[in-house]
Amino acid sequence: METIFIIAALAALNVGIFTENSEPMHTLASIFVFLFSGLLTIFSYKVLKYPFNIIAILLGLTSLFAMNLFGGNIYFELGVGDMERTIIYPNLIWMIGFGSFLIAFPEKS
């Protein structure tokens, strides 16, 4: 899980460094962020307690499903930016929950 976290964090850093004007680096970094943050959300079920471990899996699957739709240019009346938010918001929700979990159960960290 730590390796997936490091890859997702470095990719997120690169999304900020390489703005949309510096293609294809921005797109490549975005793909890595979307993919590895979704995987991180799913694989965190190992350290989480019930019921949040089930919620984490659902959030990760939602993110990866939205990423597949985005890759297929299926936006469902949403713009490109809104579809990107659909990919990343489940992961941000997971981050809030995971941080709260670490505060509530510091022995797990």
N, C-alpha and C positions, 0 to 999 in steps of 0.2 A: 504494500500500500504506500510505503514511503517513496518508492521509485515513481509511482504514478503521480503522487503529489508533487514531486520535484519537477517532473516533465510538464505538468499542467501549470505550475507556477512560473517556470522559465518561459513557457509559451505565452502566458499572459503578459509577462514582462516584454516579450518581443512584439506583441500586439500593440503595446503602448509605444515602443521604440519605432517600429515601422508602421507609420500611419497609412491610411487608405491610398495615399498618393504614391507610396513605395511598393507597388505591386511587383512581383508575386509574393514577396516576403510577408506582407500583411495577411494575405489569404492563407498562406501555408501555416503561419503562426495561429491564425484563427481556427483552422481545422484542428490543429493539435490541442488548442484550449478546449474547444467544444468536445472533442473525442475524449481526452484524458480527464477532464473535469466530470464528464458523465460517468466514465468508468470508475473514477475515484468515489463518486457518490454511491455507486452500486457496491463496490468492494468494501465500503466502510461498514457494511452490515455486520462484519465479523466482530467489530469492537462495540457496536451499539446494542442497547437493550431493547427488548420488545416494548412497545410497538414501533418505536422510531426506526428500528432496523428494516421493517417492512416499508415504512414511509420512504426511507432512503432509497430502497430498491425501486420503488415506484417513481420517485423523482428522477433518478438516474435514467430509467427507461424512457420516461417522458422526454428528457433532454435529448437522448440519443435518437428517439423517434422523430422529434422535431428537426434534428440535424439531418436525418435522412430525407425528410420532406424538403428541407432547405436545399440540399444537394440536388434534388430532383426538380427544383424550381416550382414547387407546389407551395403557394403562399396563402391559400384560402382567404382571399380578399385583404390580406395583410401586405404591407410593404416589406421591403427587404429588411429594414431596421427592426420592424415589429417582429418579423420571423426570427431574427437573431436574438431578440429579447426572449422569445418563446423558448429558445434553446438554452439561454444562460440563466433565466430566472429560477428554474427549478434547482439549479446548482447553488444559486445565492441563498435560496430558502434553506437548502441543506446546510450551508455554511453557518447560518444563524443557529439552526438546531444543533449542529455539531459543536459549535462553540459553547452553547448552553449546556450540552452534555458534558463537555470537558470541565466546565465550572462546577456542575453538580456532582461529578464523579472524578475528582482530580487523580485518584489512584489509577485510573485507566490511561492517563496520558504519559 
